[in-house]
Amino acid sequence: MIAALYWSMNIPGQVAMREGLEAQVKIINEQAQQTNARGIKLIPRIAGDGAEGIEKQIQQMYEMVALRPDAIVIQPTDNAALAKPLRAANRAKIPVIAYDQYIDDGELAAYISSDNFQAGVMGGEYVAAHFDNQKPIRLILVEYPHVSSTVERVNGFLDALSGNQQKYQILKTYEAVEPISGQRAGERILADFPQKDSVDVVFTVNDGGGLNVVEALAKAGRNEIFVATIDGDPKSVENIRKNRLTRIDSAQFCGPLGAEAIKAAYNVLRDQPTPRYALIPTFPITRETLSLYPGWAGPIPQDFKKPWSSLEPMWRGQSRVVIP
């Protein structure tokens, strides 16, 4: 038995991760049946959004420690809050495999994530390629500082602006990661910056909240704003296609991410080699690269040369092992 602790079913990218994970379980079980090997039985739990979701996942983690499954696969809702239950799992000698986010303290048997820093970098370099670097861009950040992935995305975005000598001024930051908080952030941006041409760029850390930010801005006719975001939600891809505020979306390969997480857990249980920490590449969706993007489910495309100025001109589709 493997416990699968999911974060949200309201964030489409996370739904796609779950779908990828569970599709891989079917593949593993079909192969196991053919060879008389042991398959996987999942024990799924969903935490939910916001502070209530964090508290619920803490209790779910303790529930699983008491149940003593063979392993726990978790998408953490908060980096710090899950540290105590992770240590409880460590004491019970239950291997824990985290995906998408890590947990601050305790020991993970494996950690699989998208290359979130890369995702932010691609957004920042694309913005820098489209603005005069002698004039500071007026920037709004829609962030979520509670999990590692979104923090890394902001760091990558700002580092890329600086690395490309693009001056910027952060006008204000807002917090959003799912639709309700995204709607609130969009409304507050419009209230705080009602005048057209008062904002140059909005960077949202994911499409879960960012899509509703774009929706609010679009309804208000603020088409002059250049939006960079992350995730690869099909609605965001359509916004790029229609030139509707969003200019770049650094997409995760959500299905492969979920699949790699459960493969890592299965390898750990069979004492097979698996990386302790691995990153799956993200893909820069723009009007220029739309035809190359296969969608959340993959497969990961071949390498190509970015059609904009970049300190790293080639996009490469290889996963990266950080800790073997």
N, C-alpha and C positions, 0 to 999 in steps of 0.2 A: 504494500500500500504506500502510495505517495500522496501527501497532502498538497493541494494546490491552492494557495492563498492569493486570490486576485484582489486588485485594488478597486477599480471602478468599472461598471458596465454602462456608464453615461459618457465616457470618453472613447470615441470610436477607435482610436489607435490601440487602446488597451483591450478593447473587444477583439480586434484583429490579432493581438498577441495571444489572447486566450485561444482563439480559433486555430492559430498556428501550433500552439502547444498541444491542444487536444487532437488535432489532425496527426501530429507526430506520434502521439500515444497509439492511435489506431495502426499506424505503420509499424511501430515497434511490436505491438501485440500480434499483428498478422505474421511478422517475421518470427516471433517467438513461438507461435503455434506450429509453424512449419518445422522448427528445429527442436521442439519439445523443451524450449527454454522458458524461464519465468517471465511473464509479461508484467504489465502495470495496471493496477486498479487505482483510480484517482479518487481522492476525497476533496471535493471542491468547496471553497468558501469565498464569499464576496464581502469585502469590507464596506465599500461605499465612499462617498466624498466627504471632504471637509474634516472638521475636528471629530465629528461623530464616527467617521470612517476610520480615523486613526485609533480611537479608543476601541472600536469594534475589532480591528485587526489585532491589537494587543491581546484581547481576550481570546480571539481565534487561535493565536499562536500558543497561548497557554493551554487551550483546549487540546491542540494537537500534541503538545508535549505530554499531556496526561494520557492521550490515546496511544502514544508511541508508535507512529507509522515508521516505515523504513527510512523515509526521508521527507523533508519539507521543501517545496519549491514556492518561493514567495516573491511577489512584487510589492516591496515595502511602500507604505503610505507616508512614512516619515523616517528619515535617517536615524534620528536620535531615539525616538520613542520605542523602537523595536529592539533596542540594545539589551534590555533586561530579559525579555522573552527569548532572544537569541542565546544569551548566556545560559538560560534554563535548558534550552535544547542542547547546547554544548555539554552541559552536565549530564544530561540524559543520553548522551552519545548518539543523538539523532542528527545526521548530516543535513545542513541547510544550504540550499542553492538559491541565491537571489538573482533576480533579473530586473533590468531597467534601472533600478536604484540599488545602492548598497546600504548596509547597516553600519553605523559608526563604530560600534564596539562589539566584542565577541568574535567568533571565528566562523567564516563562511567556507564551506567545502568548495564552492565555485561561485563566481559572479560573472554574469553575461549581460552586456549592455550595448546599446547603440553608442557610436562614437559621438557623444553629445558635444564635446568641445569642437570637433570637426564640423558639426552641424552649425554651431554658432559662428565659426570662422567663415564658412561659406556664405552665410548671410551678410556678415560684416564686409567681406571683400567685394561682394556684389554691390552693396550699397556704396562702398568707396569708389567702385568703378563708374558709378553713375552721378557722382557729385564732384564739384570743384573742391579740391582739398585745401584750398586757401581760405575757404569760408566755412566756419563751423556749422555743421548741420544741427538743427534743433530736433532733439531726439526725445522720444518717450519710450520707456521700458515698461512692458507688462510682464512681470516676473512672478516667480513662486520660489521663495528662498528656503523651503522646507525639505526639499529632496535634492540629491546630488545631481541628477540629470539636468534639471532646469538651472541650477547654479552654474554648472559647466557650460551650458549654452550661452548664458549671459557673458561669462568670462571669455569664451571664444569669440563672441560677437565684438565685444569691446577691444579685445586684443587685436583682432583683424583690422578694425578701424585705425587703431594706433600704428600697427605694423605697416599699413598702407598710407601712413602720414595724413589720414583723414581727420581733420579737427572736428570735435563735436561738443555740444552742450546738452547735458541731460536736463530737460525741462522739469520732468516729474516722473515718478515711478508709481505703478499701480500693481495690485496683486490679483492674478486670475490664473486658473488652471482647468476650469470646467465651465459649462455653458452659463450657469447663473452668475458666477463671479465675473465671467467675460462680459455679460450684458451690463453688469454694474460698472465695470471698468470703462466700457465704451461710452456709457452715459456720463460718467464723471469726466472723461477726456473732453467730451463736447461741452460740458458745463465749464470746465476750467480753461478751455481754449476754443471759445466760440467763433473767433474770427478766422476766415479762410486765410491760408498761407501763414498761419502762426506756428505750424508744426510741419517739419520736413519729413521725418521718418518715425514710424512706430515699429518697434520690435516686440513681438509676442513670443513667449517661450514655448508655446504649443498651440495646436489648433483647437484643443478642447476648450480653452477660453478664448483664443484668438479669433476664431470664426465669428463669434458674437461681437467682438470688438469691431471687426471689419464690417459686419452687418449694420451696426449702429452708425459707423462713419459713412458708409455708403448711402444709407437712408437720409442722412443729413447733407448729402451732396458734397462730401469732403474728398472728392476724387483726386485732389492734388497731393494727398499724403501717400508716401511710398511705404508700403508695409512689407516687412520681412518676418517670416515665421518659421516654425519647425513642426514636423510630424508627417505631412503628406496626405492629410485627409482629402478624399475625393472632392469634397465641396471647395476646399482651398485650391486644389488643382484646377477646378472649373473657374474659380475667380481669376487665376493666372491666365487661363485660356481666353477669358473675356476681358482681360485688362481691367479688372475690378479691384483696384487698390493693391492687392497682393502681387508682388513682383518676384519674390523668391520664397520657396518653401523647401527647407532642407528635410527631406523625407526619411523617416525610419523605414527599415524593412521589418515591419511588425510581425508578420507571420514567421519569417526565419528566426527572429529574436525569441519568440515563444518556443519554437521548435528546438533551438539550440539549448534553451534552459532545461527542457525535459530530457534531452539527450545527455546533457551533462549530469543530471541526477541519475539517469540509468547507468551511465558509465561509472559514476562513483560507487553505486551499489554493487556493480560487478567487478570492482577493483580494476577498471580499465582506465588508461591515461585520459585525462581531460584537463584543459587549462584551468588554473585557479582564477584567472581574470582575463577575459577576452572581449574585444570590441568589434561590433559589426558596423560596417561603413554606413554613412548616411548619403543621400543623393540630392544634389541641388536641382530642384525643379524650377525652371524659368521658361519664358516663351521660347528660348533657343534650344532647350533640352527636353521639351515635352515629349517628343517622339521617342526618346531613349528611355523614358521612365516606365517600368512595367507594372507599377502599383505596389501596394503594401505587401502582397503575398510573394513578391519576387517573380522570377529569379533575379539575383543581383547581376546587373549588366556588366559588360566588358569595359575596360579602361577607355577613357576618351579625353581629348584636350578641351579644356573649358573655353567657351567662346567669349571670355571677358578677361580683363587683366587680373592676374593672380600671382602671388609669390610662389604658389605651387600649381603650375599650369595644367598638370595632368590630374584628372580624377581617377582614383584607383578603387576597384571594387573588392579588394581582398580584406578579409577579417584580420584583425591584428591581435596577437597574443601578447598581453602585457606581462603576465606572470604565468610561466608554464605550469 
